[in-house]
């Protein structure tokens, strides 16, 4: 459940990045809200899979 929450938060941050900092043309990641949301979700997934034990 924690991993799903992290992915949803990543997607939310991806969308917010598009909304406030995204560019109009020439940017592959932030060109559309769908792209930035997917990239944010994937980034959240990568972070949730990393098990940091120090």
Buried (B, 14 or more C-beta within 10 A) or exposed (E): EEEEEBBEBBBBBBBBBBEEEBEEEEBEBBBEBEBBBBBBBBBBBEBBEEEEEE
